Amino acid sequence: MLKSKKTIVLISFILIVNLLGLVGCANQAANSNSNTIKLATAAPMTGDYAQYGQYTKEGLELALEEINKNGGVLGKQIELVYGDDKGDPKEAVSVAQKLINDKNIVGMLGHFFSGATLAAGPIYQSNGIPTLAIASTNPDVPTIGDYIFRINVGDNYQGSQLAKWLYETKGIKKVAVVYDNNDYGKGVSDVFNKTFKELGGEITTIESYIGGQEKDFSVIVTKIKGSGAEAIMLASYPTEGALIAQQAKNNGLDIPIICTDSIYTEDFIKLGGQAVEGATVVSYFHPSDPRPEVQEFIKKFKDKYGKEPDSWSPYAYDAMYVMVNAIKRAGSSDKKAIQKALSETKDFRGATGLTTFNQDGEPEGKDLIILTVENGQYVPLSE
C-alpha cells in the first residue's frame, strides 16, 4: 500500500530528529569522556605589550602545573588554550570569535587589557562562557554582563583612593593628569579627576597621548610646568611613564609623580633610572606582604622560574585557582553551572588577597598598596 506524501514527510522528519538526537548524544558522550576540562586565555603574547602576556602565562602555568599535579578537578586534568590579542581590541575580537568555535572550552581567563575585554567580552557573554578578566580595570567591564568577572579591583576604587590619598594624606591640592588614551588610562583618570575635584582639589591640566606611538612628551611637560601643578598623576605604562619622568626632570620639572598600577613593573625602574627615584606607584600585590598565601606564592614562583615574581602574575595565578574552584563547587563542567559558582565565590584566599565577587562580578575588599621607588627598588611607603 502506498503511503501518503504527508505520512512520508512525517516519517522523514522523525528520522531526522532521531539522527540529530543521536549526534547530540554522541557529542555529549565525547565531551563527558574527555580526559581534560578545557579553559582558554588571551593576552598580548606578541607585540609592544608582550611582557604582560608573559606575566599572564607565568602565573597561569604555575597554577596549572600545581592543580594538575594534584589530580586536576572533577577527576580530569585542566587543558589551557592560548590566544594572542596583541593588546589590541580588534585582535581581541578575532581571538574571541575563534575561541567560541571550540565548544569544549568552558571558561575564559582574560583578557588582560581593559580595551580587549570590553571588545571581546560581549562575545563571551552572548555565548555563555564564564570569563574572569586578569587585569581589566575599566569601570565599564562589569556592565558587559553576568558572565563577566574580574580578579582585580576596578578603576573606580583605584582612582578614588589615589585622589583621597593625595588630597587628604599628602595635602596636595593641585594636580596635573597625564594618561594613555585607551580604555584603561581614560577610565582611571576620569574617576581620579572627579573624586579629586569633589574633595576640593584642582586639576590644573589634563593631557593624553597614544601609547606605543609617542616618545616626545616635551609639549606635555611644558604645559604641566606652566600649570602650577604640585604633582603629576600618571596613568601610563612603563615605557612612556619612564620617558615622561625623564623629560620632566630634564626640563626642570621637579614635582612628585604618582603612578597607577599599570606602571608597576621592573621595566619602569630600568628605563627611568634616576628620573623615577621617589615616584609613587600603587598596586594590590607586593612581596613584602607577610600573609602566608603571598609568601608561598613567591617561593613557588622563584622555584619554577628562578626569579622574583612581577606584579601581575599573582592575578593570573589567582584567576586560575578561582575558576577551577568554581568548577569544583559546580560539580560540573557545564558553563551555566560554572557561572553560578563563580558568582557565589566568597573569601577565596589567594596571593592577591581575599576574593569575594559582588553582584556585578567585582572583587570586594582588596587593599591598595602604596609603594615608592627607593634606590632602584619598590618599597612600601612608610607613611
N, C-alpha and C positions, 0 to 999 in steps of 0.2 A: 504494500500500500504506500503510495506516495505521501510524504509529509508536506504540509503547507509551508509556504515561504516564511510565514510568521513563526512556525514551530522550529524551522531550521535556524532562523536568526536567533531565537531564544536559546537553542542548544549551543550555538556558536558562542553566544555571549557568556553562558555558564562555563564553557570550556576555557574561554579567555580569562575569566575571573579566577577560575581554579588554578590556571597556569601562573597567573600573576601572584596568587597567594603562595604557590609553591616556590616561586622565585624569591618572594619576600621572606618566606620561612628559611630558604637556603641562605639568604644574606644574613638573617638574624643568627642562624646557626654558625655561619662562618665567623661573625663578629664574636659570638659568645665563646667559640672555640679558640679564638686568638690567644696567643700566649702573652700578648702585650696590651697595655692601655696606652693609647697614643695621645700625646699632647703636642702642641705647636708653640713656637716662639717666633717673634720677629723683632729685629733691632737693626741698627746700621752696622752691618758686618764689613762693609767696604765703604770707601768714600771719605769725605772730610771728617766724619764723626765716628769712624770705625772703632776708636778707642772705647766708646760707650757700648758698642756691640761686644767688644772683648770683655768688658766688665760684666755685661749681662751673661755671656757664655760661661765665664769662670764661676759665677755664683750659681747658675742653674746646674752646671755639670758637677759641681761639688755636691750639691744636694741630691742630684740624680744618682750619683755613684753610691752615696750613703743609703738612700732609700732602696735601691735595687739590691745592694749587698744584704740588706735586712729583710729581703723577701718581697720587696715591692709593695703593692697594695691589692687587696682582694685576691691574693694568690697569683698575681700577674706582675710582670716587670713593666716599668714605665719606659715608653719609647718617646723620644723627643725629635720633632721635625723642625728644621730651621728655615726661616725666611729672611731675606736681606732687603730691608726697606730703604737702606742708604740714608735714613733720617729724613726722607722726603715724603710728603703726604701723597703725591701721585704714585710713587713707588709702593707706598703702604697699601693703597687701594688695589694695586696689581697683585701684591703678595696675598692680601686677604681673599681676593677672588680665586686665586689658585688653591689656597688652603681649604676653603669651604667645599671644594670639589672632592676632597678626601673625606668621605663620610665616616671614617673611623676616628677622626680627630674629635675628642670630646671636651677639650679645654684649650684656651689660648693664654699664654704667658707673655704679655707685651701689649702694645708696642712700648718703645722706650720714650720717645719724644711725644709731647702733647699733640703737635700737629699731625703726627702719624696716627695716633689713637683717635683723634677727632675725625680723621678722614676714613679710617678703616673700621672704627667701632660700629657704625650703623650697619655694616655688612655682617659682622658677627652677631649683632643684636637681632637682625631680621632672620638670621639662620639659626638662632637659638644656641649659640656657642658661648658658654661661660668664659668670660675674659677677665684676666687680672693684670692690669697695666703695671709696669715696673717703675716708671719714673715720669708719668704723665700728670703734671700738677695743675694744668689749666682748669679754672673754675667750671668750665662747660663740660668737662669729661663726664661727670655723674649724670648729666642731663641726657646722655645718649640713650640710656635705657636700663632696665633692671638686670640685664645680663652682663653689665659692665661694672667692674670693681677696680680699685687701685690699692696697691700695697703701701704707698707713701702718702703723706699728708698733702693736701692741695694748697694752691697759692693763696686762697682766702685766709688760711691760717698763717702761712709764712709771711705774706705781705703785711698783714695787720700786726703780727708780733714784731716784725722788723721796725715798723713805724713807731709802735709803742716803746720799744727799747731805745730807739734813737731819741725820741722826744722826751720820754719820761725818765729814762735812766741816764742817758748821756747828755741831756739838756741841749740837744741840737735843734734849732728852730727853723733853719733854712737849708734845704737840700736840693741838689741837682740830681735828676734822674736820667740814667742812660740805659737803654735796653736794646737787646737784639730784637728786631722787628719780626718776630714769629709768634706763634700761639702761646708759647711759654713766657717769653720776655714781656709781651704785652699783658698777659694775664696777671702775672705777679706785680708788675709795675702799676697797673691800674688799681689793684687793691691797696698797694702801698700808698699811692698818691691820695686816694680817697680817705684812708684812715689818717694819714699824716695831717691832711688839711682839717679833718674833723677834730683832731686834737688841738688845733690852733697853729700848726706849723705852716711854713710857706714852701711851695715847690718853685724854686727860682727859675728853672728851665727844664724842659723835657726833650731829650734828644734820642733818636733811634738810628740804627744802621742795619744793613743787610749782612747777616752772618755769612762768612766764607767768601765775601766779595770785597770787603773794605779793609784797608790796612792803615790808611792815613786818617787819623782822628784829630788832626790839628784844629779844624774848624770847630768841632765839638768842644775840645779843650778850651779854646779861646772864648766860646760862649759861656762855658762854666765859670771861667776866670772872671769874666765881666759881670756875672750874675749876682755875686755876693754870697754864693753858697758856702756853707760851713762844712759840708760833707757831700760825697757822691754816693748815691745808691746805684749799684751796678748789677743789672740783671743780664748777665752775659755768659759766654763760655770761655774756657781758659785762654785760647789764643788771642781773641780780641780783648779780653779782660786784661791780659798782661800788656798788650800793646797800648791800651788806653792808660794804664798805670804808668808805663814808661814815658809816654808822650806828655802826660800831665806833669811828671817830675821834671822832665827836660824843659818844660815851659814855665817852671817855677810855681806850679800849682801844688801847694803843699797842704792839702786838707785830707781828712780821713776818707778812706774808701771802704764802703760796706757792700759786701757781695752776697748774692743769693746762692742757694745750694748748688746751682749748675756749675759754678766755678770750682767747687771743692774737689780738686784733683791735684796730683803732684805736678802735672804739666804747668799749672798756673804759677807755681813757685819756680820751676825750672826755667820757664820762658821769661818770667817777670824779674827774677833776680832781686836786686836791692830795691827796685821800684815797688815791690809788693810787700816789703817788710812793714809790719804794723797793720796791714789790711785785715779787716774783719770779714770772716766767712761763716755762714750758718750751715748747719747740717742736722741730721737726725741720727747720725752714727759717728762714733769716734772710738779708736782703740783704747783710750783711757777709761772708758766706761767699765766699772768693776763688775757689772752684772755677769753671772756665770754664763748666760747664753752668748754674750758678746765675747768673752774670753775663750770660750770653747770654739766659737766660730773662727776666731783669729788663729788659734792653734791648728785647726783643721785646714784652714786656707794656706797657712805657711807650710804645713806638712805636704800639701798637694802641689802647690805652685812655687814654693821656695822664695816667697816674698810677702811683704805686708799687704793686707787687703786694701783695696781702694774704697771709696765712699759709696759706690753703687752696687758692687757685687753682693753685699748683705741684703739689699732689697730683692735681687733676683733669687738669692738663696731662700729667703723667707717666702717669696711668692710661690716657689715650687712646693715648699712644705705646706703652705696654706691650701694650695689647690689639691694636693694629694690627701691632706687631712679631710678636706670636704668630700672627696671621692670615697674615702674610708667611712665617713659618717653617713654618706648617702647609701652605702652598701651596694652601690651600683655604678656602672659607667654610663648610665642614662644622663644625657645632658641637662634635662629639666631637673632631675633629682640632684645633680651636682650644683646647679644654680641655687636651688633652695638651701642646700647645705652651706654653700658659700655665704649666703645672706644671713645665715644663723651663726656664723663664726664669732666666737666670743672669747676674749682673753687668751688668744693663741700666743704663746711665748716664743719669741724669736730674737735674732740678732739686732733687729731694729725696734725692739720693744714689744709691747702687747698689741695684738691686732684684734680689734672688735669692729665689725662693719655696722654703720648706721643704715637707715632705710634707703639712703642714696648710694650705698656701696663705698662710702668713705670710711677710712680707718679713724678711730677716735682715740684721743688720749696720748698720742706720741709727743714727746717734748722736743722743743727746738734746742739745739746745742750751739752756743756761740763760741767760735774759735778765732784766734788771731795768728798771723804769721810771725813767728819769732825765731830768729837765727835759722831761717830756711825750713822751719817745721810748723805744722799746725798744732797749736796747743790750746786747750780750753781757756777762755778768758776768765781771769780770777775774779773780776768784779761782777 
